[in-house]
Amino acid sequence: MDGVTNAGRREAHNRIDLAWELGGHTGHVTTLLPIAQTLQARGHPVRFMLKELKAGADLDGMETIERIAAPIWVGPFRFPNPRNFGEILTNFGYSDPVLLRELIEAWRDRLAQTGAVIANVAPAAHIAALTLGIPSFEISQGFHSPPPTMPAPPLRHWEPAPRAELAATDHAVLAAINSVLAAYEKAPLSTIGDLFAGRTMLLTYPELDIYPERGPAEYFGIPFSGEGSAVPDWPKGRGPRVFGYLYQYYAGLPRLLEALAQLDMPTLLLCRGIDASLKQRFSEGSVRVVEEPMAVSRFLPRCDLVICHGSHQMSAQSLLAGRPLLMLPTQLEQFLITRRVVRYGAALGVVADEPDADYAAALEALTQAPKYAEFAQAFARRYADHDRNAALETMVRRCEAALAQQRASRPAQG
């Protein structure tokens, strides 16, 4: 007797783990939270496996869901500016068979009693799920789920990316992944993208997909995401209303705040951990800086312009509300999303290393030239009939069906 009841085994095997391994900030959690809450409301035990345990802890609903740390590999980056997904994975140990085996073993330990995995950027979770024979789904915006080509498509189209070099890196990653799969007598992959084939549900729109070469795909758009509850008053001012979400470490933050104040634009800005003196400096005029997560969905319809770093969720929410954007990307994924929205016509972008950015000119252009708002409103009209709740329902039902099939195929515990 091992002290574990059959009912306990059944409950554990019914559990659905929601995993996040790569990337940063709260967006991964806000994407997974509505799915977790829906599954939980239907009686499924759910658990978060998070790269950052504190991420999203202050979101409504998180307090009812167990959270544990996700296994991650930390080491020096071989590619400071990765040119495709294979190089990104190399930066996280995926090209070293020994390191990858250790990482997957850690995931296997945590998933040993799991019925199914829902991942938002957790390649190791998918590999571990394959070795364990449990279903897994990638529910994300697509940056970390490239199409199944060899090599994975280049990300930095403005830089040379010799195909042979990218292919060599992809082959090294594939060899390491396949060595792990072989150890558990699982079929090898032909491309990195095969890891996600048949298990990806894209939470984006064709206009925002950073892989335009993906070809025909099933786009779910964005479901309603988790958000904060703070509803501060909008400050007074004579200009157009601005809503923003920025990082406190953004180098251009002081100059941007000065431009907003000089233009007398009533601005609500979420910026956690902002320097106290900088916050105090802009505490009584037209700019109000808030550190508590706000109810974003209540403010977007009431503003004229959105400022953000180009996160997929905020960018898509703004476009669905018909609002143009000033986008200030700080990393590659944000830059690629920014480029898509700028090319679409609904935004202006400022690159992270631009020392002389003219924020005032960009703000005036976005609020005075009607074309930016017109493109944003066209996007909103195009997807006005998209039922975001129905998309969430479809994703949840697919996960439930896979879990039921897995349960039906499992030998009965005697």
PyMOL commands that set and color helices and strands:
alter all, ss='L'
color gray80, all
select helices_A, chain A and resi 6-14+27-41+62-64+85-90+97-111+123-132+163-183+192-195+206-208+212-214+253-262+276-281+296-302+312-320+332-344+359-368+370-382+388-409
alter helices_A, ss='H'
color red, helices_A
select strands_A, chain A and resi 16-19+46-50+66-69+116-119+136-140+200-202+242-245+267-270+287-290+305-308+325-327+347-349
alter strands_A, ss='S'
color yellow, strands_A
deselect
rebuild
show_as cartoon
